[in-house]
Amino acid sequence: MATFDNQYVVASHRASSFSPFHSLRAIFAPVGIKQIYGAYERPPFPIIIDQPTFYDIVSNWGLADYVMSGTIYGSGIIFGYVISRPFPSLQQRLLVFHATSHSFLVLSAFLMLSIPYRRLTGFWDNGLRWRKPEDKLRKYDNTSEFEKATIWGRIRPSSD
């Protein structure tokens, strides 16, 4: 297990952690009872980029995201074909098929953007784990790193 100098350790890499179907967990993964995090609570996984840009999101796409998008859109095509069969007119069939398949296309495009965003901001499993498992951040702790580098960091008793 590789460690870094900052607050997290690498537990697994995305390429090998949950297989190509990892992003499909967005559809069927159970979520806990906690839905909203407070302003001073850290997210469940370490933050890679606090406010990712569109380029950061697109560059974070992996095989799991492409498999998820293709699976959702492919199932939308099949579902659209199945529910359009009972209609007698070709125009009605095409309307229902296109509406259904394009709805699934929009859903897969939305998930292709939202899951990497959540992964980068720490609200989705990104393969990293916090070094300290405690749930609270130190409120207003702006000087501890500077203080540790001076003589006062050795003299002052630890607050941990």
C-alpha positions in Angstrom: 0.0 0.0 0.0 1.6 3.3 -1.1 1.5 6.2 1.2 1.7 9.9 0.5 2.8 12.9 2.6 -0.7 14.3 2.8 -3.8 13.0 4.5 -4.7 9.9 2.6 -3.3 6.6 1.5 -4.0 4.7 -1.7 -6.1 1.7 -1.0 -6.7 0.7 -4.6 -6.4 2.1 -8.1 -9.6 2.8 -10.1 -8.4 0.7 -13.0 -8.3 -2.4 -10.8 -10.5 -1.8 -7.8 -14.0 -2.8 -8.9 -13.8 -3.9 -12.5 -15.2 -2.1 -15.6 -18.7 -2.2 -14.0 -17.8 -0.1 -11.0 -19.6 3.0 -12.2 -22.8 1.0 -12.7 -23.1 1.0 -8.9 -24.7 4.4 -9.4 -27.9 2.6 -10.3 -28.1 -0.2 -7.8 -25.7 0.6 -4.9 -27.4 1.1 -1.6 -26.8 4.4 0.1 -26.7 5.0 3.9 -29.1 7.0 6.0 -26.9 10.1 5.8 -27.6 12.2 2.7 -26.3 15.7 3.5 -22.9 16.6 4.9 -22.3 19.6 7.1 -19.9 22.4 6.3 -17.2 21.2 8.7 -17.5 17.5 7.9 -15.2 15.9 5.4 -16.5 13.8 2.6 -16.3 10.0 2.9 -13.3 9.8 0.5 -10.3 12.1 0.1 -10.8 15.1 -2.1 -8.7 15.0 -5.3 -9.9 18.3 -6.7 -12.2 20.6 -4.7 -13.8 22.4 -7.6 -13.1 20.4 -10.8 -13.5 22.0 -14.2 -15.1 20.4 -17.2 -11.6 19.4 -18.5 -10.9 17.7 -15.1 -14.1 15.7 -15.3 -13.5 14.6 -18.9 -9.9 13.7 -18.2 -11.0 11.6 -15.2 -13.2 9.3 -17.4 -12.2 5.7 -17.2 -13.2 2.4 -18.7 -15.9 1.9 -16.0 -17.6 5.2 -17.0 -17.6 4.2 -20.7 -19.0 0.8 -19.9 -21.7 2.4 -17.7 -22.7 4.8 -20.4 -22.8 2.1 -23.1 -24.8 -0.2 -20.9 -27.4 2.4 -20.0 -27.8 3.6 -23.5 -27.9 0.1 -24.9 -30.6 -0.9 -22.5 -32.5 2.2 -23.4 -32.4 1.1 -27.1 -33.6 -2.3 -26.2 -36.3 -1.0 -23.9 -37.4 1.5 -26.5 -37.7 -1.2 -29.1 -39.7 -3.4 -26.8 -42.2 -0.8 -25.7 -42.7 0.6 -29.2 -43.7 -2.8 -30.7 -47.4 -2.7 -29.8 -48.1 0.6 -31.7 -49.7 0.0 -35.1 -48.2 3.0 -37.0 -44.5 3.3 -37.9 -44.6 7.0 -37.0 -45.9 6.1 -33.5 -43.3 3.4 -33.1 -40.5 5.8 -34.1 -41.7 8.5 -31.8 -41.9 6.2 -28.8 -38.5 4.5 -29.7 -36.7 7.8 -30.1 -38.2 9.4 -27.0 -37.2 6.3 -24.9 -33.8 5.8 -26.3 -32.9 9.5 -26.1 -34.1 9.7 -22.5 -31.6 6.9 -21.6 -29.0 8.8 -23.6 -29.5 11.9 -21.5 -29.4 9.8 -18.3 -26.1 8.2 -19.4 -24.6 11.6 -20.3 -25.7 13.0 -17.0 -24.0 10.1 -15.1 -20.9 10.4 -17.3 -20.5 14.0 -15.9 -21.8 13.6 -12.3 -20.0 10.4 -11.2 -16.5 11.7 -12.1 -17.4 15.0 -10.4 -18.4 13.2 -7.2 -15.3 11.0 -7.5 -13.0 14.1 -7.7 -14.7 15.9 -4.9 -14.6 12.9 -2.6 -18.3 11.9 -2.5 -17.8 8.7 -4.6 -15.3 5.9 -4.2 -12.1 7.1 -5.8 -9.7 4.4 -4.6 -8.3 6.5 -1.8 -8.9 6.2 1.9 -8.4 8.8 4.7 -5.4 8.2 6.9 -7.3 9.1 10.0 -10.7 7.5 10.1 -12.2 10.1 12.4 -15.1 11.9 10.9 -14.6 15.5 12.0 -12.1 18.1 10.6 -10.3 20.4 12.8 -12.3 23.6 12.8 -10.3 26.7 12.0 -6.9 24.9 12.1 -4.8 27.1 9.9 -1.4 27.0 11.7 -0.7 23.5 12.9 1.6 22.7 9.9 3.6 25.9 10.4 3.8 25.3 14.1 5.1 21.8 13.8 8.1 23.1 11.7 9.2 25.4 14.6 10.4 24.9 18.1 7.0 25.6 19.4 5.7 22.4 17.7 7.8 20.3 20.0 7.1 22.3 23.2 3.4 22.7 23.0 1.4 19.7 24.2 -0.6 18.0 21.5 -4.3 18.5 21.3 -5.0 15.1 19.7 
